[in-house]
């Protein structure tokens, strides 16, 4: 338990260093690929996510979803990739190959769809190479380029707002 707290503090310190050095350089490219980070405790509707991609006119083969679970025993086959706390080491060293691949993919848009702050979820958002990051929580506004305040139960409202703002930004 003692080492777990030190590891979490180490990961938060590393994340703060990355966020302090972050340079926002959003391109004017149209959205053609989307990555989604979910907390499986807050959201589990796969069909709603598919409608979200359809509303943004992004093909399903250009999308990727990763989901956070508290315990590896609670993994279901709903989402593409799962990750859990034990897959993070000191200074955000990640042992999940599929998660590493997700993080290194330069998505046009990354949607972080979780409201409860969590070190691992925030780390994945921070480490992502996505060009434009959208979140629904303002726990740490340094993580996102656009924050849409809503709860995780209201994906319709979130989708409507994302479409509206991406059109205004000339990304759709």
Secondary structure as GFF3:
##gff-version 3
##sequence-region A 1 172
A	DSSP	alpha_helix	2	21	.	.	.	ID=ss1
A	DSSP	beta_strand	34	39	.	.	.	ID=ss2
A	DSSP	alpha_helix	46	55	.	.	.	ID=ss3
A	DSSP	three_ten_helix	60	62	.	.	.	ID=ss4
A	DSSP	beta_strand	63	68	.	.	.	ID=ss5
A	DSSP	three_ten_helix	72	74	.	.	.	ID=ss6
A	DSSP	beta_strand	81	83	.	.	.	ID=ss7
A	DSSP	three_ten_helix	85	87	.	.	.	ID=ss8
A	DSSP	three_ten_helix	90	92	.	.	.	ID=ss9
A	DSSP	alpha_helix	97	104	.	.	.	ID=ss10
A	DSSP	beta_strand	109	113	.	.	.	ID=ss11
A	DSSP	alpha_helix	119	127	.	.	.	ID=ss12
A	DSSP	beta_strand	132	135	.	.	.	ID=ss13
A	DSSP	three_ten_helix	141	143	.	.	.	ID=ss14
A	DSSP	beta_strand	146	147	.	.	.	ID=ss15
A	DSSP	alpha_helix	155	168	.	.	.	ID=ss16
###
